[in-house]
Amino acid sequence: MESVRRRSRVSSFPEGQPKIFTRKNRRIVKFKGSFGLIGLVIVTPAILSIPIGCVVAAKFYRHNRYTYPMLLVSTFIWSLGLSVVVYYIKSNMN
């Protein structure tokens, strides 16, 4: 019988070499610590693009079962709100 080889979860960094934190990584971690999932959900459609926001949410909040429904609701609310704003701006121009 053939044994199944599993991939090791060993870090790709050599022994003793710490991970390098870039300015972008520090900003993401600081944002996560300050605002959490709710902040990410609010900011994703407006400031971040939806794909980037979803990748960040999947990275940090993949075990939270409300992550994706919250992102969907947030996107719906932003699209509804922006549509209402554009409608009123357009109707007041005429």
C-alpha positions in Angstrom: 0.0 0.0 0.0 1.3 3.4 -0.9 1.5 6.1 1.7 0.0 9.5 1.0 2.4 12.4 1.3 1.0 15.5 2.8 2.3 19.0 2.2 4.1 20.4 5.2 2.8 23.6 6.7 6.4 24.7 7.3 7.0 28.3 6.6 8.8 29.2 3.4 11.2 31.4 5.4 14.5 29.9 6.5 15.0 29.2 10.2 15.4 32.3 12.2 14.5 34.8 9.5 11.5 36.9 10.5 8.7 37.9 8.2 9.1 41.2 6.5 6.3 43.7 7.1 5.8 46.2 4.4 4.0 49.5 4.7 0.9 48.0 3.0 0.8 45.0 5.4 1.0 47.3 8.4 -1.8 49.4 7.1 -4.0 46.4 6.6 -3.3 45.0 10.0 -3.8 48.4 11.6 -7.2 48.8 9.8 -8.2 45.3 10.9 -7.4 46.0 14.5 -9.1 49.4 14.5 -12.3 48.7 12.6 -12.7 45.0 12.1 -15.1 43.3 9.8 -17.7 46.0 10.0 -15.2 48.6 8.9 -14.1 46.4 6.0 -17.7 45.8 5.0 -18.4 49.6 4.9 -15.3 50.6 3.1 -15.1 47.8 0.5 -17.6 49.1 -2.2 -16.7 52.7 -1.7 -12.9 53.0 -1.3 -11.5 49.6 -2.0 -12.7 47.7 -5.1 -15.0 44.8 -4.5 -12.5 42.1 -5.6 -9.8 43.5 -3.3 -12.2 43.8 -0.4 -13.3 40.2 -0.9 -9.8 39.0 -1.0 -8.9 40.8 2.3 -12.2 39.5 3.9 -11.4 36.0 2.8 -7.8 36.3 4.2 -8.8 37.6 7.6 -12.4 36.6 8.2 -12.9 33.3 6.3 -14.1 31.5 9.4 -16.8 34.0 10.2 -20.0 32.7 8.5 -21.5 36.2 8.2 -18.6 37.7 6.2 -20.0 37.1 2.7 -23.6 37.9 3.5 -22.4 41.2 5.1 -20.4 42.0 2.0 -23.4 41.4 -0.2 -25.7 43.5 1.9 -23.1 46.3 2.0 -22.7 46.3 -1.8 -26.5 46.4 -2.2 -26.9 49.3 0.2 -24.0 51.3 -1.5 -25.5 50.7 -4.9 -29.0 51.7 -3.8 -27.6 54.8 -2.0 -25.5 56.0 -4.9 -28.4 55.4 -7.3 -30.7 57.6 -5.2 -28.0 60.3 -5.0 -27.5 60.3 -8.8 -31.3 60.3 -9.4 -31.8 63.4 -7.2 -28.8 65.2 -8.7 -30.0 64.5 -12.2 -33.6 65.5 -11.5 -32.5 68.8 -9.9 -30.4 69.7 -12.9 -33.4 70.0 -15.2 
